[in-house]
Amino acid sequence: MLPVLTGFRAAFGSIVILAAVAQAPYQCASGVEPDHREYEDPSEALYALAERFKASGDRRAEVDTLRFLVERYPSSRFARMAQQDLEALGDAGAPGAPGGRAPGDGTR
């Protein structure tokens, strides 16, 4: 009977250890690897959104998104790209342009 009890303790001990490890919190890396992250910052996400509006043919949404990006994140490299895109579109309402409008001001 003693060998059966020893075997039971060994098996039970393994189950207890497995259960304890299964309940432990997962350890995550401190940061996302550059190859796996989707966006660098909010301005990049906004620029990508404007590109999607452009691809779908929604010029109004594209222009509004680009204007918002320039206004909200003026020092971002994506803001500079957005400003260039607005100028290329001939958008007189681009922030900084004469007669510029803020996004959502109701003037179209």
C-alpha angles and dihedrals in degrees: 000000000000095000090052092052092048091050091049092051091050092049093044091048091054091050092051092050091047091050092049092050092046090055094048115106116257116253113232128199114257093242142014116261112250091240092056104043118098102210136017096215141333093280090058090050090051092049090050089050091052089051090053091051088050092051091050092049096246098138094170093056090044093053094044091050093048091049092050091050092052092047098044100039105026096160095050120109086230090058089058090050091047091050090052090049091050091050091048089052088053090239107174087187094065112128109261093025120112107274091013119175132211118239113271095014090133095244113121 
